[in-house]
Amino acid sequence: MPLVSADSIRTPADLAQAIEHTILREDAGEADVMRACEEARRHRFAAVCVRSNWAARAAKALAGTGVCVVATVDFPEGSGSTEARAREARAAAAAGAGEVDVVLGRAALQARDHGAVLRDLAEVVAAARVPVKVILETSRLTRDEKVAACALAQAAGAAWVKTSTGYAGGGATAEDVALLRASVGPSVGVKASGGIRTASDALRMVRAGADRIGTSSGPAIVQGTFGD
């Protein structure tokens, strides 16, 4: 960590190394998931991000390609029990997910029950046995809550923090990405996700400290131009 540096991005095509091509619509079907996998393979994206029920199908489609399958857990609400969240993370990894993105239990964080947040995340990380990203939903948190969430995710053994689900409004901002990067330091990854649709958007996030870009607009980004 960090995995990607702004100095390595000279053209929009160079952003492919940072892109997690997402297909997270609740109504997405097999054809949608397979299309996203094919686009990721063609453009050599870092990963495809799917809901956990599609992890096995995506892993089969991407076997041998070097494209990681990322599965979301307790998505997008983040309100499930720790037992259910850990079970879903374990199943997603067993199905072939190389990474898991779990939504932070925001209610406990905002009640300042930091012990509960830490125990929950630690159990999910232990169950997954693959790198875990913690989705903070930054648009719903204060600055102090964002900093606390980063510290708790890091203490729980998470490999990444992530800005947003894309379902709660707001999305990623360069300011939040920079805050997350400053909070976790160089040993934890930062994923910017939510509302990133152009090459310029993506580059702005990388320059702010993001290692990964979660977006459903991957092909448009790498085939676009800076300044679009």
CYANA upper distance limits for C-alpha pairs under 8 A (distance plus 0.5 A):
  1 MET  CA    186 PRO  CA      6.25
  1 MET  CA    187 SER  CA      5.85
  1 MET  CA    188 VAL  CA      6.74
  1 MET  CA    189 GLY  CA      6.53
  1 MET  CA    211 ASP  CA      8.50
  2 PRO  CA    186 PRO  CA      6.53
  2 PRO  CA    187 SER  CA      7.70
  2 PRO  CA    188 VAL  CA      7.97
  2 PRO  CA    189 GLY  CA      6.64
  2 PRO  CA    211 ASP  CA      6.49
  3 LEU  CA    189 GLY  CA      8.09
  3 LEU  CA    211 ASP  CA      5.99
  4 VAL  CA      8 SER  CA      7.65
  4 VAL  CA     17 GLN  CA      8.10
  4 VAL  CA     18 ALA  CA      7.16
  4 VAL  CA    206 VAL  CA      8.02
  4 VAL  CA    210 ALA  CA      8.25
  4 VAL  CA    211 ASP  CA      5.60
  4 VAL  CA    212 ARG  CA      8.20
  5 SER  CA      9 ILE  CA      7.74
  5 SER  CA    206 VAL  CA      7.43
  5 SER  CA    207 ARG  CA      8.06
  5 SER  CA    211 ASP  CA      7.95
  6 ALA  CA    203 LEU  CA      7.88
  6 ALA  CA    206 VAL  CA      6.31
  6 ALA  CA    207 ARG  CA      5.85
  8 SER  CA     14 ASP  CA      7.83
  9 ILE  CA     14 ASP  CA      5.72
  9 ILE  CA     15 LEU  CA      6.82
  9 ILE  CA    203 LEU  CA      8.27
 10 ARG  CA     14 ASP  CA      6.95
 11 THR  CA     15 LEU  CA      7.95
 11 THR  CA    225 THR  CA      8.24
 11 THR  CA    226 PHE  CA      8.29
 12 PRO  CA     16 ALA  CA      8.28
 12 PRO  CA    199 ALA  CA      6.27
 12 PRO  CA    221 ILE  CA      7.03
 12 PRO  CA    222 VAL  CA      5.17
 12 PRO  CA    223 GLN  CA      7.04
 12 PRO  CA    224 GLY  CA      6.84
 12 PRO  CA    225 THR  CA      6.71
 12 PRO  CA    226 PHE  CA      7.39
 13 ALA  CA    221 ILE  CA      8.34
 13 ALA  CA    222 VAL  CA      4.86
 13 ALA  CA    223 GLN  CA      6.98
 14 ASP  CA    222 VAL  CA      7.80
 15 LEU  CA     19 ILE  CA      7.03
 15 LEU  CA    199 ALA  CA      8.35
 15 LEU  CA    202 ALA  CA      8.10
 15 LEU  CA    203 LEU  CA      8.13
 15 LEU  CA    221 ILE  CA      8.37
 15 LEU  CA    222 VAL  CA      6.80
 16 ALA  CA     43 HIS  CA      7.14
 16 ALA  CA     44 ARG  CA      6.74
 16 ALA  CA     45 PHE  CA      5.23
 16 ALA  CA     46 ALA  CA      7.18
 16 ALA  CA    218 GLY  CA      8.17
 16 ALA  CA    222 VAL  CA      6.84
 17 GLN  CA     44 ARG  CA      7.62
 17 GLN  CA     45 PHE  CA      6.06
 17 GLN  CA     46 ALA  CA      5.68
 18 ALA  CA     45 PHE  CA      7.45
 18 ALA  CA     46 ALA  CA      6.28
 18 ALA  CA    211 ASP  CA      6.66
 18 ALA  CA    212 ARG  CA      5.05
 18 ALA  CA    213 ILE  CA      6.24
 19 ILE  CA     45 PHE  CA      5.92
 19 ILE  CA     46 ALA  CA      5.99
 19 ILE  CA     47 ALA  CA      7.11
 19 ILE  CA    212 ARG  CA      6.26
 19 ILE  CA    213 ILE  CA      5.27
 19 ILE  CA    214 GLY  CA      6.59
 19 ILE  CA    215 THR  CA      7.64
 19 ILE  CA    218 GLY  CA      7.12
 20 GLU  CA     45 PHE  CA      7.00
 20 GLU  CA     46 ALA  CA      6.29
 20 GLU  CA     47 ALA  CA      4.98
 20 GLU  CA     48 VAL  CA      5.65
 20 GLU  CA     49 CYS  CA      6.56
 20 GLU  CA    212 ARG  CA      7.22
 20 GLU  CA    213 ILE  CA      6.33
 20 GLU  CA    214 GLY  CA      5.28
 20 GLU  CA    215 THR  CA      6.86
 20 GLU  CA    218 GLY  CA      8.20
 21 HIS  CA     36 ALA  CA      7.33
 21 HIS  CA     40 ALA  CA      7.04
 21 HIS  CA     45 PHE  CA      7.56
 21 HIS  CA     47 ALA  CA      6.68
 21 HIS  CA     48 VAL  CA      5.14
 21 HIS  CA     49 CYS  CA      6.47
 21 HIS  CA    214 GLY  CA      6.76
 21 HIS  CA    215 THR  CA      5.99
 21 HIS  CA    216 SER  CA      5.97
 21 HIS  CA    217 SER  CA      7.79
 21 HIS  CA    218 GLY  CA      6.18
 22 THR  CA     36 ALA  CA      7.90
 22 THR  CA     48 VAL  CA      6.22
 22 THR  CA     49 CYS  CA      5.06
 22 THR  CA     50 VAL  CA      6.73
 22 THR  CA    214 GLY  CA      6.85
 22 THR  CA    215 THR  CA      5.94
 22 THR  CA    216 SER  CA      5.23
 23 ILE  CA     28 ALA  CA      7.68
 23 ILE  CA     32 ASP  CA      7.87
 23 ILE  CA     33 VAL  CA      6.94
 23 ILE  CA     36 ALA  CA      7.27
 23 ILE  CA     48 VAL  CA      8.17
 23 ILE  CA     49 CYS  CA      6.77
 23 ILE  CA     50 VAL  CA      5.94
 23 ILE  CA     51 ARG  CA      8.25
 23 ILE  CA    216 SER  CA      6.82
 24 LEU  CA     28 ALA  CA      7.58
 24 LEU  CA     49 CYS  CA      7.78
 24 LEU  CA     50 VAL  CA      6.00
 24 LEU  CA     51 ARG  CA      6.37
 28 ALA  CA     32 ASP  CA      6.28
 28 ALA  CA     33 VAL  CA      7.52
 29 GLY  CA     33 VAL  CA      6.94
 30 GLU  CA     34 MET  CA      6.52
 31 ALA  CA     35 ARG  CA      6.56
 32 ASP  CA     36 ALA  CA      6.82
 33 VAL  CA     37 CYS  CA      6.74
 33 VAL  CA     50 VAL  CA      8.13
 33 VAL  CA     54 TRP  CA      8.16
 33 VAL  CA     58 ALA  CA      7.54
 34 MET  CA     38 GLU  CA      6.64
 34 MET  CA     58 ALA  CA      7.66
 34 MET  CA     61 ALA  CA      7.80
 35 ARG  CA     39 GLU  CA      6.67
 36 ALA  CA     40 ALA  CA      6.62
 36 ALA  CA     48 VAL  CA      7.66
 37 CYS  CA     41 ARG  CA      6.64
 37 CYS  CA     48 VAL  CA      7.02
 37 CYS  CA     58 ALA  CA      7.22
 37 CYS  CA     61 ALA  CA      7.35
 37 CYS  CA     62 LEU  CA      7.19
 38 GLU  CA     42 ARG  CA      6.57
 39 GLU  CA     43 HIS  CA      6.58
 39 GLU  CA    219 PRO  CA      7.54
 40 ALA  CA     44 ARG  CA      6.06
 40 ALA  CA     45 PHE  CA      5.45
 40 ALA  CA     46 ALA  CA      8.25
 40 ALA  CA     47 ALA  CA      7.51
 40 ALA  CA     48 VAL  CA      7.15
 40 ALA  CA     67 VAL  CA      7.65
 41 ARG  CA     45 PHE  CA      7.24
 41 ARG  CA     62 LEU  CA      7.84
 41 ARG  CA     65 THR  CA      7.21
 41 ARG  CA     67 VAL  CA      7.32
 43 HIS  CA    219 PRO  CA      7.75
 43 HIS  CA    222 VAL  CA      8.43
 44 ARG  CA     67 VAL  CA      7.53
 45 PHE  CA     67 VAL  CA      6.98
 46 ALA  CA     66 GLY  CA      8.35
 46 ALA  CA     67 VAL  CA      5.98
 46 ALA  CA     68 CYS  CA      6.80
 47 ALA  CA     67 VAL  CA      5.43
 47 ALA  CA     68 CYS  CA      4.85
 47 ALA  CA     69 VAL  CA      6.14
 47 ALA  CA     70 VAL  CA      7.18
 48 VAL  CA     58 ALA  CA      8.47
 48 VAL  CA     67 VAL  CA      7.56
 48 VAL  CA     68 CYS  CA      6.85
 48 VAL  CA     69 VAL  CA      5.68
 48 VAL  CA     70 VAL  CA      6.48
 49 CYS  CA     69 VAL  CA      6.60
 49 CYS  CA     70 VAL  CA      5.00
 49 CYS  CA     71 ALA  CA      6.26
 49 CYS  CA     72 THR  CA      7.78
 49 CYS  CA    214 GLY  CA      8.36
 50 VAL  CA     54 TRP  CA      6.63
 50 VAL  CA     55 ALA  CA      7.06
 50 VAL  CA     58 ALA  CA      8.39
 50 VAL  CA     69 VAL  CA      8.01
 50 VAL  CA     70 VAL  CA      6.74
 50 VAL  CA     71 ALA  CA      5.62
 50 VAL  CA     72 THR  CA      6.88
 51 ARG  CA     55 ALA  CA      7.40
 51 ARG  CA     71 ALA  CA      5.83
 51 ARG  CA     72 THR  CA      5.52
 51 ARG  CA     73 VAL  CA      7.81
 51 ARG  CA     75 PHE  CA      8.14
 52 SER  CA     71 ALA  CA      5.26
 52 SER  CA     72 THR  CA      6.03
 52 SER  CA     73 VAL  CA      6.95
 52 SER  CA     88 GLU  CA      7.99
 52 SER  CA     92 ALA  CA      6.07
 53 ASN  CA     92 ALA  CA      8.13
 54 TRP  CA     58 ALA  CA      6.60
 54 TRP  CA     71 ALA  CA      8.37
 55 ALA  CA     59 ALA  CA      6.47
 55 ALA  CA     69 VAL  CA      7.34
 55 ALA  CA     70 VAL  CA      7.98
 55 ALA  CA     71 ALA  CA      6.52
 55 ALA  CA     92 ALA  CA      6.63
 55 ALA  CA     95 ALA  CA      6.46
 55 ALA  CA     96 GLY  CA      6.68
 55 ALA  CA     97 ALA  CA      6.24
 56 ALA  CA     60 LYS  CA      6.70
 56 ALA  CA     92 ALA  CA      8.23
 56 ALA  CA     95 ALA  CA      5.18
 56 ALA  CA     96 GLY  CA      6.10
 56 ALA  CA     97 ALA  CA      7.92
 57 ARG  CA     61 ALA  CA      6.79
 58 ALA  CA     62 LEU  CA      6.62
 58 ALA  CA     69 VAL  CA      7.16
 59 ALA  CA     63 ALA  CA      6.31
 59 ALA  CA     68 CYS  CA      8.49
 59 ALA  CA     69 VAL  CA      6.56
 59 ALA  CA     95 ALA  CA      8.07
 59 ALA  CA     96 GLY  CA      5.84
 59 ALA  CA     97 ALA  CA      7.21
 60 LYS  CA     96 GLY  CA      8.45
 62 LEU  CA     66 GLY  CA      8.01
 62 LEU  CA     67 VAL  CA      6.82
 62 LEU  CA     68 CYS  CA      8.25
 62 LEU  CA     69 VAL  CA      8.32
 63 ALA  CA     67 VAL  CA      8.48
 68 CYS  CA     97 ALA  CA      7.88
 68 CYS  CA     98 GLY  CA      6.34
 68 CYS  CA     99 GLU  CA      8.00
 69 VAL  CA     96 GLY  CA      7.70
 69 VAL  CA     97 ALA  CA      5.39
 69 VAL  CA     98 GLY  CA      5.98
 69 VAL  CA     99 GLU  CA      7.14
 70 VAL  CA     97 ALA  CA      5.93
 70 VAL  CA     98 GLY  CA      6.53
 70 VAL  CA     99 GLU  CA      5.25
 70 VAL  CA    100 VAL  CA      5.97
 70 VAL  CA    101 ASP  CA      7.43
 71 ALA  CA     92 ALA  CA      6.90
 71 ALA  CA     97 ALA  CA      6.41
 71 ALA  CA     99 GLU  CA      7.04
 71 ALA  CA    100 VAL  CA      5.45
 71 ALA  CA    101 ASP  CA      6.59
 72 THR  CA    100 VAL  CA      6.28
 72 THR  CA    101 ASP  CA      5.11
 72 THR  CA    102 VAL  CA      6.30
 72 THR  CA    103 VAL  CA      8.44
 73 VAL  CA     85 ARG  CA      6.99
 73 VAL  CA     88 GLU  CA      6.76
 73 VAL  CA     89 ALA  CA      6.64
 73 VAL  CA    100 VAL  CA      7.37
 73 VAL  CA    101 ASP  CA      6.47
 73 VAL  CA    102 VAL  CA      5.12
 73 VAL  CA    103 VAL  CA      7.20
 74 ASP  CA     78 GLY  CA      5.59
 74 ASP  CA     79 SER  CA      7.55
 74 ASP  CA     80 GLY  CA      6.79
 74 ASP  CA     85 ARG  CA      6.56
 74 ASP  CA     88 GLU  CA      8.21
 74 ASP  CA    102 VAL  CA      6.76
 74 ASP  CA    103 VAL  CA      6.67
 75 PHE  CA    102 VAL  CA      7.57
 75 PHE  CA    103 VAL  CA      6.70
 75 PHE  CA    165 THR  CA      8.18
 76 PRO  CA    103 VAL  CA      7.15
 76 PRO  CA    165 THR  CA      6.59
 76 PRO  CA    167 TYR  CA      7.27
 77 GLU  CA    103 VAL  CA      7.46
 78 GLY  CA    102 VAL  CA      7.89
 78 GLY  CA    103 VAL  CA      5.12
 78 GLY  CA    104 LEU  CA      6.18
 78 GLY  CA    105 GLY  CA      5.69
 78 GLY  CA    106 ARG  CA      7.66
 79 SER  CA    105 GLY  CA      6.44
 79 SER  CA    106 ARG  CA      8.36
 79 SER  CA    107 ALA  CA      8.42
 80 GLY  CA     84 ALA  CA      6.82
 80 GLY  CA     85 ARG  CA      6.80
 81 SER  CA     85 ARG  CA      6.67
 82 THR  CA     86 ALA  CA      6.49
 82 THR  CA    120 ASP  CA      5.94
 82 THR  CA    123 GLU  CA      7.76
 82 THR  CA    124 VAL  CA      7.83
 83 GLU  CA     87 ARG  CA      6.58
 84 ALA  CA     88 GLU  CA      6.64
 85 ARG  CA     89 ALA  CA      6.68
 85 ARG  CA    102 VAL  CA      8.47
 85 ARG  CA    124 VAL  CA      6.94
 86 ALA  CA     90 ARG  CA      6.61
 86 ALA  CA    123 GLU  CA      6.76
 86 ALA  CA    124 VAL  CA      4.95
 86 ALA  CA    125 VAL  CA      8.30
 86 ALA  CA    127 ALA  CA      5.98
 86 ALA  CA    128 ALA  CA      7.57
 87 ARG  CA     91 ALA  CA      6.67
 87 ARG  CA    127 ALA  CA      7.67
 88 GLU  CA     92 ALA  CA      6.57
 89 ALA  CA     93 ALA  CA      6.79
 89 ALA  CA    100 VAL  CA      7.12
 89 ALA  CA    124 VAL  CA      7.00
 89 ALA  CA    127 ALA  CA      6.92
 89 ALA  CA    128 ALA  CA      5.46
 90 ARG  CA     94 ALA  CA      6.70
 90 ARG  CA    127 ALA  CA      5.66
 90 ARG  CA    128 ALA  CA      5.09
 90 ARG  CA    129 ARG  CA      8.01
 91 ALA  CA     95 ALA  CA      6.59
 91 ALA  CA    128 ALA  CA      8.45
 92 ALA  CA     96 GLY  CA      7.08
 92 ALA  CA     97 ALA  CA      6.10
 92 ALA  CA    100 VAL  CA      8.01
 92 ALA  CA    128 ALA  CA      8.27
 93 ALA  CA     97 ALA  CA      5.06
 93 ALA  CA     98 GLY  CA      6.88
 93 ALA  CA     99 GLU  CA      7.77
 93 ALA  CA    100 VAL  CA      7.94
 93 ALA  CA    128 ALA  CA      6.50
 93 ALA  CA    129 ARG  CA      7.92
 93 ALA  CA    130 VAL  CA      7.29
 98 GLY  CA    130 VAL  CA      6.54
 98 GLY  CA    131 PRO  CA      7.76
 99 GLU  CA    130 VAL  CA      5.94
 99 GLU  CA    131 PRO  CA      5.48
 99 GLU  CA    132 VAL  CA      6.32
 99 GLU  CA    133 LYS  CA      8.11
100 VAL  CA    128 ALA  CA      7.75
100 VAL  CA    130 VAL  CA      7.49
100 VAL  CA    131 PRO  CA      6.94
100 VAL  CA    132 VAL  CA      5.31
100 VAL  CA    133 LYS  CA      6.64
101 ASP  CA    132 VAL  CA      6.24
101 ASP  CA    133 LYS  CA      5.05
101 ASP  CA    134 VAL  CA      6.38
101 ASP  CA    135 ILE  CA      7.12
102 VAL  CA    132 VAL  CA      7.64
102 VAL  CA    133 LYS  CA      6.72
102 VAL  CA    134 VAL  CA      5.69
102 VAL  CA    135 ILE  CA      6.43
103 VAL  CA    134 VAL  CA      6.34
103 VAL  CA    135 ILE  CA      5.09
103 VAL  CA    136 LEU  CA      7.09
103 VAL  CA    137 GLU  CA      8.38
103 VAL  CA    165 THR  CA      8.20
104 LEU  CA    117 VAL  CA      8.38
104 LEU  CA    121 LEU  CA      8.34
104 LEU  CA    134 VAL  CA      6.47
104 LEU  CA    135 ILE  CA      6.10
104 LEU  CA    136 LEU  CA      6.02
104 LEU  CA    137 GLU  CA      8.28
105 GLY  CA    109 LEU  CA      7.17
105 GLY  CA    117 VAL  CA      7.12
106 ARG  CA    110 GLN  CA      6.56
106 ARG  CA    136 LEU  CA      8.22
107 ALA  CA    111 ALA  CA      6.67
108 ALA  CA    112 ARG  CA      6.76
108 ALA  CA    113 ASP  CA      5.71
108 ALA  CA    114 HIS  CA      7.52
108 ALA  CA    116 ALA  CA      7.16
108 ALA  CA    117 VAL  CA      6.69
109 LEU  CA    113 ASP  CA      6.28
109 LEU  CA    114 HIS  CA      6.49
109 LEU  CA    117 VAL  CA      6.83
109 LEU  CA    145 GLU  CA      7.76
109 LEU  CA    149 ALA  CA      7.80
110 GLN  CA    145 GLU  CA      7.68
113 ASP  CA    117 VAL  CA      7.13
114 HIS  CA    118 LEU  CA      6.60
114 HIS  CA    152 LEU  CA      7.92
115 GLY  CA    119 ARG  CA      6.64
116 ALA  CA    120 ASP  CA      6.57
117 VAL  CA    121 LEU  CA      6.68
117 VAL  CA    152 LEU  CA      7.65
118 LEU  CA    122 ALA  CA      6.47
118 LEU  CA    152 LEU  CA      6.14
118 LEU  CA    153 ALA  CA      7.67
118 LEU  CA    155 ALA  CA      7.81
118 LEU  CA    156 ALA  CA      6.33
119 ARG  CA    123 GLU  CA      6.71
119 ARG  CA    156 ALA  CA      7.99
120 ASP  CA    124 VAL  CA      6.92
121 LEU  CA    125 VAL  CA      6.61
121 LEU  CA    153 ALA  CA      7.32
121 LEU  CA    156 ALA  CA      6.26
121 LEU  CA    158 ALA  CA      8.33
122 ALA  CA    126 ALA  CA      6.59
122 ALA  CA    156 ALA  CA      4.94
122 ALA  CA    157 GLY  CA      7.08
122 ALA  CA    158 ALA  CA      8.46
123 GLU  CA    127 ALA  CA      6.55
124 VAL  CA    128 ALA  CA      6.55
125 VAL  CA    129 ARG  CA      6.91
125 VAL  CA    130 VAL  CA      8.08
125 VAL  CA    131 PRO  CA      8.08
125 VAL  CA    132 VAL  CA      6.65
125 VAL  CA    156 ALA  CA      7.67
125 VAL  CA    157 GLY  CA      7.05
125 VAL  CA    158 ALA  CA      6.94
128 ALA  CA    132 VAL  CA      7.90
131 PRO  CA    158 ALA  CA      7.25
131 PRO  CA    159 ALA  CA      5.94
131 PRO  CA    160 TRP  CA      8.22
132 VAL  CA    158 ALA  CA      5.62
132 VAL  CA    159 ALA  CA      5.96
132 VAL  CA    160 TRP  CA      6.87
133 LYS  CA    158 ALA  CA      6.50
133 LYS  CA    159 ALA  CA      6.47
133 LYS  CA    160 TRP  CA      4.85
133 LYS  CA    161 VAL  CA      5.71
133 LYS  CA    162 LYS  CA      6.80
134 VAL  CA    153 ALA  CA      7.02
134 VAL  CA    158 ALA  CA      7.34
134 VAL  CA    160 TRP  CA      6.83
134 VAL  CA    161 VAL  CA      5.31
134 VAL  CA    162 LYS  CA      6.28
135 ILE  CA    161 VAL  CA      6.58
135 ILE  CA    162 LYS  CA      5.06
135 ILE  CA    163 THR  CA      6.34
135 ILE  CA    164 SER  CA      6.26
135 ILE  CA    165 THR  CA      7.18
136 LEU  CA    146 LYS  CA      7.75
136 LEU  CA    149 ALA  CA      7.52
136 LEU  CA    161 VAL  CA      7.59
136 LEU  CA    162 LYS  CA      6.56
136 LEU  CA    163 THR  CA      5.97
136 LEU  CA    164 SER  CA      6.57
137 GLU  CA    141 LEU  CA      7.53
137 GLU  CA    162 LYS  CA      8.38
137 GLU  CA    163 THR  CA      6.07
137 GLU  CA    164 SER  CA      4.78
137 GLU  CA    165 THR  CA      6.84
137 GLU  CA    168 ALA  CA      7.75
137 GLU  CA    171 GLY  CA      8.37
138 THR  CA    142 THR  CA      8.28
138 THR  CA    146 LYS  CA      7.12
138 THR  CA    163 THR  CA      5.99
138 THR  CA    164 SER  CA      6.67
138 THR  CA    171 GLY  CA      8.15
138 THR  CA    172 ALA  CA      8.21
138 THR  CA    176 ASP  CA      7.69
139 SER  CA    164 SER  CA      8.14
139 SER  CA    168 ALA  CA      8.00
139 SER  CA    169 GLY  CA      7.45
139 SER  CA    170 GLY  CA      5.77
139 SER  CA    171 GLY  CA      7.17
140 ARG  CA    168 ALA  CA      8.31
141 LEU  CA    145 GLU  CA      6.13
141 LEU  CA    146 LYS  CA      6.57
142 THR  CA    146 LYS  CA      6.72
143 ARG  CA    147 VAL  CA      6.88
144 ASP  CA    148 ALA  CA      6.64
145 GLU  CA    149 ALA  CA      6.44
146 LYS  CA    150 CYS  CA      6.73
146 LYS  CA    180 LEU  CA      7.99
147 VAL  CA    151 ALA  CA      6.88
147 VAL  CA    179 LEU  CA      8.16
147 VAL  CA    180 LEU  CA      7.67
147 VAL  CA    183 SER  CA      6.54
148 ALA  CA    152 LEU  CA      6.69
149 ALA  CA    153 ALA  CA      6.54
150 CYS  CA    154 GLN  CA      6.60
150 CYS  CA    161 VAL  CA      7.26
150 CYS  CA    180 LEU  CA      7.31
150 CYS  CA    183 SER  CA      6.81
150 CYS  CA    184 VAL  CA      6.72
151 ALA  CA    155 ALA  CA      6.58
151 ALA  CA    183 SER  CA      7.71
151 ALA  CA    184 VAL  CA      7.44
152 LEU  CA    156 ALA  CA      6.57
153 ALA  CA    157 GLY  CA      7.06
153 ALA  CA    158 ALA  CA      5.90
153 ALA  CA    160 TRP  CA      8.46
153 ALA  CA    161 VAL  CA      7.66
154 GLN  CA    158 ALA  CA      5.90
154 GLN  CA    159 ALA  CA      7.77
154 GLN  CA    160 TRP  CA      8.43
154 GLN  CA    184 VAL  CA      7.49
154 GLN  CA    188 VAL  CA      7.82
158 ALA  CA    188 VAL  CA      8.24
159 ALA  CA    188 VAL  CA      5.86
159 ALA  CA    189 GLY  CA      6.69
160 TRP  CA    188 VAL  CA      5.76
160 TRP  CA    189 GLY  CA      4.80
160 TRP  CA    190 VAL  CA      6.00
160 TRP  CA    191 LYS  CA      7.50
161 VAL  CA    180 LEU  CA      7.90
161 VAL  CA    188 VAL  CA      7.92
161 VAL  CA    189 GLY  CA      6.88
161 VAL  CA    190 VAL  CA      5.63
161 VAL  CA    191 LYS  CA      6.73
162 LYS  CA    190 VAL  CA      6.28
162 LYS  CA    191 LYS  CA      4.99
162 LYS  CA    192 ALA  CA      6.39
162 LYS  CA    193 SER  CA      7.38
163 THR  CA    171 GLY  CA      7.68
163 THR  CA    172 ALA  CA      6.33
163 THR  CA    176 ASP  CA      7.91
163 THR  CA    177 VAL  CA      7.70
163 THR  CA    190 VAL  CA      8.49
163 THR  CA    191 LYS  CA      7.00
163 THR  CA    192 ALA  CA      5.92
163 THR  CA    193 SER  CA      6.31
163 THR  CA    194 GLY  CA      8.11
164 SER  CA    168 ALA  CA      8.19
164 SER  CA    171 GLY  CA      6.19
164 SER  CA    172 ALA  CA      6.98
164 SER  CA    192 ALA  CA      7.84
164 SER  CA    193 SER  CA      5.95
164 SER  CA    194 GLY  CA      6.26
165 THR  CA    171 GLY  CA      8.17
165 THR  CA    193 SER  CA      7.42
165 THR  CA    194 GLY  CA      7.05
166 GLY  CA    170 GLY  CA      8.34
166 GLY  CA    171 GLY  CA      6.23
166 GLY  CA    193 SER  CA      7.26
166 GLY  CA    194 GLY  CA      4.88
166 GLY  CA    195 GLY  CA      7.48
170 GLY  CA    194 GLY  CA      7.97
170 GLY  CA    195 GLY  CA      8.37
171 GLY  CA    193 SER  CA      6.97
171 GLY  CA    194 GLY  CA      4.47
171 GLY  CA    195 GLY  CA      5.93
172 ALA  CA    176 ASP  CA      7.39
172 ALA  CA    177 VAL  CA      7.71
172 ALA  CA    192 ALA  CA      6.21
172 ALA  CA    193 SER  CA      5.99
172 ALA  CA    194 GLY  CA      5.65
172 ALA  CA    195 GLY  CA      7.04
172 ALA  CA    196 ILE  CA      7.86
173 THR  CA    177 VAL  CA      6.80
173 THR  CA    192 ALA  CA      8.43
173 THR  CA    205 MET  CA      7.95
174 ALA  CA    178 ALA  CA      6.60
174 ALA  CA    204 ARG  CA      7.07
174 ALA  CA    205 MET  CA      5.97
174 ALA  CA    208 ALA  CA      6.06
175 GLU  CA    179 LEU  CA      6.74
175 GLU  CA    208 ALA  CA      7.87
176 ASP  CA    180 LEU  CA      6.61
177 VAL  CA    181 ARG  CA      6.62
177 VAL  CA    190 VAL  CA      7.69
177 VAL  CA    191 LYS  CA      8.46
177 VAL  CA    192 ALA  CA      7.07
177 VAL  CA    205 MET  CA      7.26
177 VAL  CA    208 ALA  CA      6.40
177 VAL  CA    209 GLY  CA      6.64
177 VAL  CA    210 ALA  CA      6.84
178 ALA  CA    182 ALA  CA      6.61
178 ALA  CA    208 ALA  CA      5.49
178 ALA  CA    209 GLY  CA      6.20
178 ALA  CA    210 ALA  CA      8.46
179 LEU  CA    183 SER  CA      6.54
180 LEU  CA    184 VAL  CA      6.70
180 LEU  CA    190 VAL  CA      7.39
181 ARG  CA    185 GLY  CA      6.22
181 ARG  CA    186 PRO  CA      7.94
181 ARG  CA    189 GLY  CA      8.37
181 ARG  CA    190 VAL  CA      6.91
181 ARG  CA    208 ALA  CA      8.46
181 ARG  CA    209 GLY  CA      6.22
181 ARG  CA    210 ALA  CA      7.92
184 VAL  CA    188 VAL  CA      6.36
184 VAL  CA    189 GLY  CA      8.49
189 GLY  CA    210 ALA  CA      7.90
189 GLY  CA    211 ASP  CA      6.60
189 GLY  CA    212 ARG  CA      8.38
190 VAL  CA    209 GLY  CA      7.54
190 VAL  CA    210 ALA  CA      5.44
190 VAL  CA    211 ASP  CA      6.03
190 VAL  CA    212 ARG  CA      7.08
191 LYS  CA    210 ALA  CA      6.02
191 LYS  CA    211 ASP  CA      6.46
191 LYS  CA    212 ARG  CA      5.08
191 LYS  CA    213 ILE  CA      6.22
191 LYS  CA    214 GLY  CA      7.30
192 ALA  CA    205 MET  CA      7.11
192 ALA  CA    210 ALA  CA      6.46
192 ALA  CA    211 ASP  CA      8.44
192 ALA  CA    212 ARG  CA      6.81
192 ALA  CA    213 ILE  CA      5.57
192 ALA  CA    214 GLY  CA      6.55
193 SER  CA    213 ILE  CA      6.43
193 SER  CA    214 GLY  CA      4.94
193 SER  CA    215 THR  CA      6.79
194 GLY  CA    214 GLY  CA      7.55
194 GLY  CA    215 THR  CA      7.39
195 GLY  CA    215 THR  CA      7.97
196 ILE  CA    201 ASP  CA      6.11
196 ILE  CA    202 ALA  CA      6.71
196 ILE  CA    213 ILE  CA      8.29
196 ILE  CA    214 GLY  CA      8.10
196 ILE  CA    215 THR  CA      6.47
196 ILE  CA    217 SER  CA      8.03
197 ARG  CA    201 ASP  CA      6.98
197 ARG  CA    202 ALA  CA      7.98
197 ARG  CA    215 THR  CA      7.41
197 ARG  CA    216 SER  CA      8.18
197 ARG  CA    217 SER  CA      5.90
197 ARG  CA    218 GLY  CA      8.28
197 ARG  CA    220 ALA  CA      8.07
197 ARG  CA    221 ILE  CA      7.12
198 THR  CA    202 ALA  CA      6.84
198 THR  CA    217 SER  CA      7.98
198 THR  CA    220 ALA  CA      7.41
198 THR  CA    221 ILE  CA      5.45
198 THR  CA    224 GLY  CA      7.51
198 THR  CA    228 ASP  CA      7.10
199 ALA  CA    203 LEU  CA      6.60
199 ALA  CA    220 ALA  CA      8.37
199 ALA  CA    221 ILE  CA      5.05
199 ALA  CA    222 VAL  CA      7.11
199 ALA  CA    224 GLY  CA      6.50
199 ALA  CA    225 THR  CA      6.62
199 ALA  CA    226 PHE  CA      6.10
199 ALA  CA    227 GLY  CA      8.26
199 ALA  CA    228 ASP  CA      7.57
200 SER  CA    204 ARG  CA      6.58
200 SER  CA    225 THR  CA      7.98
200 SER  CA    226 PHE  CA      5.50
200 SER  CA    227 GLY  CA      6.28
200 SER  CA    228 ASP  CA      6.90
201 ASP  CA    205 MET  CA      7.03
202 ALA  CA    206 VAL  CA      6.89
202 ALA  CA    213 ILE  CA      7.17
202 ALA  CA    221 ILE  CA      8.16
203 LEU  CA    207 ARG  CA      6.60
204 ARG  CA    208 ALA  CA      6.74
205 MET  CA    209 GLY  CA      6.94
205 MET  CA    210 ALA  CA      6.00
205 MET  CA    213 ILE  CA      8.18
206 VAL  CA    210 ALA  CA      4.99
206 VAL  CA    211 ASP  CA      6.83
206 VAL  CA    212 ARG  CA      8.23
206 VAL  CA    213 ILE  CA      8.50
217 SER  CA    221 ILE  CA      6.65
218 GLY  CA    222 VAL  CA      6.85
219 PRO  CA    223 GLN  CA      6.57
220 ALA  CA    224 GLY  CA      6.19
221 ILE  CA    225 THR  CA      8.22
224 GLY  CA    228 ASP  CA      7.71
